[in-house]
Amino acid sequence: MHLKIISCEVFQQELSNCLSKTTNEVEIEFISKGIHDLRQHEMKKRIVKSIRKNDDKGFDAILLGYGLCNTWVYGLKAEITPLVIPRSHDCIGILMGSHTKYENYFHNNPGTYFQSVGWMENSSNSNSIKKRSLKKLYGLDMTDKELITQFGKENLPYLKARLDQTRNYKKITFIDTQVEMSKKLSKAAQEKAESNGWAFEELEGNTRLLQRLVDGVWNKNEFLIIKPGEKVKQTYKEDLIESVKATP
Amino acid sequence: MDYLEKLHDAVLNGDPATAISITEKALAENIDPHVLINDYMVRAMDEVGRRFEKFEYFIPQLLMSAKAMKGAMALIKPLLVGDSVQDISVCAITGTVKGDVHDIGKNLLGALLEGGGFRVVDLGTNVSPEQFIEAVQKHEAKLVCMSALLTTTMPGMKTTIDVFKEAEIRDQVIMLVGGAPVTHHFAEEIGADGYRDNASAGVVLAKELLGIRK
């Protein structure tokens, strides 16, 4: 098969390994992880731009290296080429190799901050993303200095306690997919957990979902195929998403 | 009484020290606490909510306004004990659903609900359906506001509503949902009474559904 994959850069190393094992001819394009920090419609716009650019190039399918991620995927339409996406809340489920395994782990470990090599290597955003980010829009990116200048030193502890998005987290779980830098970054994640006073766990990752994606083994319970003329709809069930006829 | 407008401005501009000193002065002059709340502070918080909704105010500004109002209310509240107006103020329960520990948005809603005259009982994060029910019964709440930031935890809102139905108390409360992944469609699908995409609009909806005039 001749396939195109448009993917979040968090999967860069894992996908490169999968591509070296596939018999399919796969053209790959990575998009900055930073688009997750934009408003949902802006994230969608960026991915759709890449899809449309490749829609009439004769690929058998365009694969998406994304999960529901901020619900960007709802309403996504396939126009000329079929689209294929793993059924997963986000990249963590994909890197664990199973959406169900992720759900179970997630609910048994509330307040867990997940990390992987791709996550940690792509954690800083470009200025263009920073300027348009939700953090900027809501003032969550203000430095201590800016908060002191605007609201006074006496209000800094009050504001910082309320603006810290991770203040209720208790644990870092590092997903090890055995790629380059795994050991070093797992250690860094562990050190971050220790300095925050959080627990730490390393979980073995599994790239089977990414391998199946590029191999074209799209079983119904793990992948959604969106045929031309269809769009993605949220289901509120275990399958997370379904494809329905798109109204023109 | 001209100086009372400064109380409005102190809440609007997020200046706790001025809000407290004006309130102290007003109470020393026996000004009716309800006047301070309704004519000055609630009006200011309404404007804070409006500015936030239009992205004219950042979250830190809203938090400072909430701090200013809270500081003034701490002086006023002891005077309202046993007061009929306080007793009939509507109780709202807020909480982030089970499995989810994010609370910035939920806390903003809580601040604006308080600013809008509600008595708010916040259950914090990772709240089970049973904890929501217990709080509703204990505080005779009329409003339940559930938050979720993740698609993994959104289903907890449906579970909570279902447990309210099983306990046969669903009809006694208005149940609203909010949070980044939540949509109108989701709210309808799970049987919630409403959804808004920001805290300020959530307060307006809550008042509307409870028949509270602005």
Interface residues (C-beta under 8 A of the other chain):
Chain A: Q40 L68 N70 T71 Y74 H89 D90 Y102 E103 F106 H107 P110 G111 L137 Y138 G139 L140 M142 L147 Q150 F151 N155 Y158 L159 R162 L163 Q165 N168 Y169 K170 Q234 Y236 L240
Chain B: G14 P16 F55 F58 I59 P60 Q61 L63 M64 K67 K98 G99 D100 V101 H102 D103 I104 N107 T125 N126 L150 T151 T152 M154 P155 K158 A180 P181 T183 H185 F186 E189 I190
